[in-house]
Amino acid sequence: MYRCSRPGCAWRSFAPAAAAAREQYVEHLVDAHTEDVDVDVPEGMVQLHVDDEWLTVTPEEARRLHRERHVDSPDEE
């Protein structure tokens, strides 16, 4: 099971398998916690809004920053 670690968000996955739960979680993050912006981001990079600043980082760095800021990151049960 996955659960959203965003403050105030009570979303939880409901799926028959871990892979399906992860897919639901990714869809939830995109639908509920992202927005489109008009900016050029280099291929293979992502942008994060961290501490009132936009950072352009690799997906790996984004995962690390997410883990650091969201202690209760989603877990598989």
C-alpha positions as CSV (number, residue, x, y, z in Angstrom):
1,M,0.0,0.0,0.0
2,Y,1.2,3.5,-0.8
3,R,0.1,6.7,1.0
4,C,0.7,10.3,0.1
5,S,3.2,12.0,2.4
6,R,2.1,15.5,1.3
7,P,0.9,17.5,4.3
8,G,-2.9,17.4,4.6
9,C,-3.3,14.7,1.9
10,A,-5.0,11.5,3.1
11,W,-4.7,9.6,-0.2
12,R,-3.9,5.9,0.0
13,S,-3.6,3.3,-2.8
14,F,-6.1,0.6,-3.2
15,A,-4.7,-2.1,-5.5
16,P,-4.3,-5.8,-5.8
17,A,-0.5,-5.7,-6.2
18,A,2.5,-3.5,-5.3
19,A,3.1,-2.6,-8.9
20,A,-0.5,-1.4,-9.4
21,A,-0.3,0.5,-6.1
22,R,2.8,2.3,-7.2
23,E,1.2,3.2,-10.5
24,Q,-1.8,4.6,-8.6
25,Y,0.5,6.6,-6.4
26,V,2.4,8.1,-9.4
27,E,-0.9,9.0,-11.0
28,H,-2.1,10.6,-7.8
29,L,1.0,12.7,-7.5
30,V,0.7,14.0,-11.0
31,D,-3.0,14.7,-10.8
32,A,-3.1,16.2,-7.3
33,H,0.3,17.7,-6.6
34,T,1.8,19.0,-9.9
35,E,1.2,21.8,-12.3
36,D,2.3,22.6,-15.8
37,V,4.7,25.4,-16.3
38,D,6.0,27.2,-19.4
39,V,9.7,26.7,-19.0
40,D,12.5,24.9,-20.9
41,V,13.7,21.9,-18.8
42,P,16.6,20.0,-20.3
43,E,15.8,16.4,-21.4
44,G,16.4,14.0,-18.6
45,M,15.9,16.6,-15.9
46,V,13.0,17.6,-13.7
47,Q,12.1,20.7,-11.7
48,L,11.2,20.9,-8.1
49,H,9.9,23.7,-5.9
50,V,12.0,23.5,-2.7
51,D,12.1,26.1,0.0
52,D,10.6,28.8,-2.3
53,E,13.1,28.1,-5.0
54,W,12.9,26.2,-8.3
55,L,15.6,23.6,-8.8
56,T,16.4,21.7,-12.0
57,V,17.8,18.3,-11.0
58,T,18.1,14.7,-12.2
59,P,15.3,12.3,-11.3
60,E,17.7,10.6,-8.8
61,E,18.4,13.9,-7.1
62,A,14.6,14.6,-7.0
63,R,14.0,11.2,-5.2
64,R,16.8,12.0,-2.7
65,L,15.3,15.4,-1.9
66,H,11.8,13.9,-1.6
67,R,13.1,11.3,0.9
68,E,14.8,14.0,2.9
69,R,11.8,16.2,3.1
70,H,9.1,13.6,3.5
71,V,10.1,11.3,6.3
72,D,6.9,9.3,5.8
73,S,7.6,8.4,2.2
74,P,5.3,5.8,0.7
75,D,6.1,2.3,1.7
76,E,5.0,-1.1,0.3
77,E,3.2,-3.2,2.9
